[in-house]
Amino acid sequence: MSALTYTFLGPEGTFTETALMQVPGAADASRIPCTNVNTALERVRNGEADAAMVPIENSVEGGVTATLDAIATGPELRIIREALVPITFVLVARPGVVVSDIKRISTHGHAWAQCRLWVEENIPNADYVPGSSTAASAMGLLEGDAHYDAAICAPLIAGEQPGLNVLAENIGDNPDAVTRFILVSRPGTLPERTGADKTTVVVPLPEDHPGALMEILDQFASRGVNLSRIESRPTGQYLGHYFFSIDADGHASDSRVADALAGLHRISPATRFLGSYARADKQAAVVAPHTSDAAFASAHAWVQSILRG
Ligand SMILES: O=C(O)C(=O)C[C@]1(C(=O)O)C=C[C@@H](O)C=C1
């Protein structure tokens, strides 16, 4: 089998790279760091890479909008795997710099949001300099970037770079923070059903009328499909026009999920299927007896018998 090529939000040392390394075989595969999520996905769309690892959701800060928007539009992509990474942050600076010297701190926007309380308490006057990733901000210090004097990054990088001094550890406001990442490839064969799966869809709000969101939710509720994430994002077309990005428990080959997908397509034909893949936490879905595959098969057989007369 030829080795696969992966893109990821880089450079080396990002949390996204840690997530990629959870993929079996990734350590020996070709790995291309990209400066943003769009480029990582574009290189999959144009065939330069087989799959991209990108962040989608953080337990403290919520959805990564760059990813939610990039996979919702453009040529279709499929999520084939998810990875969970516990998030802890350190504050780093060049040797000789102490906390009281710090005026500007750079990091990724999601990391900054997760360290807000610590920064307010310890360096209240520090300005924020946006970075394309935590690792890019840390490496900028080594490359002599004069725009900032400290970075917030993963402990991993700090440990590997002798030119970076760790000034504070565990500076995240929530010690249990976790970021969820997705491995995205071009459409192909669906990953097999494991019994502990997730299905992701993008549903444009059907023609704006009272109860439109309720109609979407009802497709899942009436088939006993639990949702683990639902977020609204503007389509960008005009004010008030939204799509919903949804994660549901189960696999497209589960009858209850397939039936819900068909219902979504009926009420919102531009619904986009983004994949069915194994849950990283391996938690099996709780299926009520009346929404099991057997119950759907029996109901279908009953209707067929009625039609046969
Ligand atoms: O900057 C990184 O290291 C990333 O992998 C990105 C990212 C994110 O987008 O949320 C990943 C995990 C952390 O929550 C902070 C930043």
The ligand as an SDF file (V2000), in Angstrom:
LIG
                    3D

 16 16  0  0  0  0  0  0  0  0999 V2000
   -2.9740   26.3580   17.2850 O   0  0  0  0  0  0  0  0  0  0  0  0
   -2.9600   25.1330   17.4330 C   0  0  0  0  0  0  0  0  0  0  0  0
   -2.0520   24.5140   18.0050 O   0  0  0  0  0  0  0  0  0  0  0  0
   -4.1030   24.3610   16.9280 C   0  0  0  0  0  0  0  0  0  0  0  0
   -3.9620   23.1780   16.6790 O   0  0  0  0  0  0  0  0  0  0  0  0
   -5.4310   25.0670   16.7720 C   0  0  0  0  0  0  0  0  0  0  0  0
   -6.3060   25.0610   18.0230 C   0  0  0  0  0  0  0  0  0  0  0  0
   -7.7980   25.4310   17.6660 C   0  0  0  0  0  0  0  0  0  0  0  0
   -8.1310   25.7540   16.5420 O   0  0  0  0  0  0  0  0  0  0  0  0
   -8.6310   25.3900   18.6270 O   0  0  0  0  0  0  0  0  0  0  0  0
   -6.3490   23.7120   18.5770 C   0  0  0  0  0  0  0  0  0  0  0  0
   -6.4470   23.4670   19.8990 C   0  0  0  0  0  0  0  0  0  0  0  0
   -6.5000   24.5460   20.9060 C   0  0  0  0  0  0  0  0  0  0  0  0
   -7.8600   24.6170   21.3150 O   0  0  0  0  0  0  0  0  0  0  0  0
   -6.0580   25.8530   20.3580 C   0  0  0  0  0  0  0  0  0  0  0  0
   -5.8540   26.0460   19.0250 C   0  0  0  0  0  0  0  0  0  0  0  0
  1  2  2  0
  2  3  1  0
  2  4  1  0
  4  5  2  0
  4  6  1  0
  6  7  1  0
  7  8  1  0
  7 11  1  0
  7 16  1  0
  8  9  2  0
  8 10  1  0
 11 12  2  0
 12 13  1  0
 13 14  1  0
 13 15  1  0
 15 16  2  0
M  END
$$$$
